């Protein structure tokens, strides 16, 4: 004996009505806030603390080594040099800021608080750094450091910026 199977007969309109009723019952903010999870973006607290480690975590290993060497040498310029860790940068100050380091994944961006024409180059060694500067306006000089070979030339310019701001305080 062969049984013939046939689908149950349901009017075509019924499934559409069921789906339509379910769509109308989707919770919205107005009618069902308790059952719906809403996570507004939390603003950063005003007293947020940023650390060097939070910056180090985003850098490649070789850039991290360059940063640590530059940092040590900058802090050893003078006992008055202070380091201030900000959200996106590290600011080094004596009486005023003289260099800002913006750590990035593949490079360090240094912004020197000196004029381009005041960056002395008696040895001719920093000319390449200044030619590669992406921003060199009347107030700041921006340098991108990507290798250990650039540390000495960069420190030469940082030291000049530090000495310049120290002289301005004395005047």
C-alpha positions in Angstrom: 0.0 0.0 0.0 1.4 3.4 -1.0 0.5 6.4 1.1 0.4 9.7 -0.6 1.6 12.6 1.5 0.2 16.0 1.0 1.1 19.2 2.7 -1.5 20.5 5.1 -3.7 23.1 3.6 -3.1 26.4 5.2 -4.5 29.6 3.6 -1.7 31.7 2.1 -2.8 34.7 4.0 -2.2 33.1 7.5 1.6 32.9 7.4 1.9 36.5 6.3 -0.4 37.6 9.1 1.7 35.7 11.6 5.0 37.3 10.4 3.4 40.7 10.3 2.2 40.3 13.9 5.7 39.2 15.0 7.3 42.3 13.4 4.9 44.6 15.1 5.9 43.1 18.5 9.7 43.9 18.1 10.6 45.9 21.2 11.5 49.5 20.6 12.9 52.1 23.0 9.5 53.6 23.6 7.6 50.4 24.4 10.1 48.0 26.0 13.3 49.6 27.3 13.7 47.0 30.1 14.1 44.0 27.6 16.4 45.8 25.2 20.1 46.4 25.8 21.2 49.9 24.9 24.8 50.8 25.5 25.4 54.5 24.9 29.0 55.5 24.2 30.7 56.4 27.4 32.6 59.7 27.3 36.2 59.5 28.6 36.4 60.6 32.2 38.0 63.9 32.8 40.5 62.3 35.2 41.5 59.5 32.8 45.1 58.4 33.4 47.3 57.6 30.4 50.5 55.6 30.7 53.5 55.0 28.7 52.6 51.3 28.5 49.3 52.2 26.8 51.4 53.9 24.0 54.0 51.1 23.9 51.3 48.5 23.2 50.4 50.0 19.8 54.0 50.3 18.5 56.0 47.7 16.6 58.9 46.1 18.4 61.6 48.1 16.6 59.8 51.4 17.0 59.4 50.7 20.7 63.1 50.3 21.0 63.7 53.6 19.3 61.2 55.3 21.5 62.7 53.9 24.7 66.2 55.1 23.7 64.9 58.6 22.7 62.9 58.8 25.9 65.9 58.0 28.1 68.2 60.5 26.3 65.6 63.2 26.5 65.0 62.7 30.2 68.8 62.8 30.8 69.2 66.2 29.1 68.6 68.0 32.4 67.1 67.4 35.8 64.4 70.0 35.0 63.0 67.9 32.1 59.6 66.4 32.8 57.5 64.0 30.9 53.7 64.4 30.6 51.7 61.5 29.1 48.7 62.5 27.2 46.1 60.6 25.3 47.9 60.6 21.9 51.3 61.9 22.8 54.1 62.4 25.3 55.1 66.0 26.0 58.6 66.8 27.3 59.0 70.1 29.1 61.6 72.1 30.9 60.2 75.5 31.7 58.0 75.1 28.5 57.5 72.2 26.1 60.3 71.7 23.7 59.3 68.3 22.0 56.2 66.3 21.7 56.3 62.6 20.6 53.3 61.1 18.9 53.9 57.3 18.9 52.4 55.6 15.9 52.5 51.9 14.9 55.4 52.2 12.4 57.0 55.5 13.3 57.5 58.2 15.9 56.3 61.6 15.0 58.4 64.3 16.8 57.2 67.9 16.9 59.9 70.2 17.9 59.0 73.6 19.4 61.5 75.4 17.2 61.5 77.4 14.0 62.9 75.7 10.9 65.4 78.4 10.3 66.6 78.1 13.9 67.5 74.4 13.6 71.2 74.7 13.3 73.1 72.2 11.2 76.7 73.0 11.4 77.7 69.4 10.7 75.2 68.9 7.8 73.9 65.8 9.4 70.3 66.8 10.0 69.6 68.2 6.6 68.0 64.9 5.5 65.7 64.8 8.5 64.5 68.3 7.9 64.0 67.7 4.1 61.8 64.8 5.1 59.8 66.8 7.6 56.1 66.7 6.7 55.3 69.9 8.6 57.8 72.7 8.9 56.0 75.9 9.5 57.1 79.1 11.3 56.6 77.6 14.7 57.1 73.8 14.8 59.2 71.2 13.0 57.8 67.8 12.5 60.1 64.8 12.1 59.3 61.2 11.4 61.7 58.7 13.0 61.7 55.2 11.7 65.1 53.8 12.3 67.9 53.7 14.9 70.2 55.5 12.4 68.1 58.7 12.9 68.5 58.9 16.7 71.7 60.9 17.0 70.5 63.5 14.4 67.1 63.7 16.1 68.7 64.2 19.5 70.9 66.9 18.1 67.7 68.8 17.1 65.9 68.0 20.4 68.9 69.4 22.3 68.8 72.6 20.3 65.0 73.0 21.0 65.7 72.4 24.7 68.5 74.9 24.9 66.5 77.5 22.9 63.6 77.3 25.4 66.0 77.5 28.3 67.6 80.6 26.8 64.1 82.2 26.4 63.4 81.7 30.0 66.6 83.4 31.1 65.9 86.5 28.9 
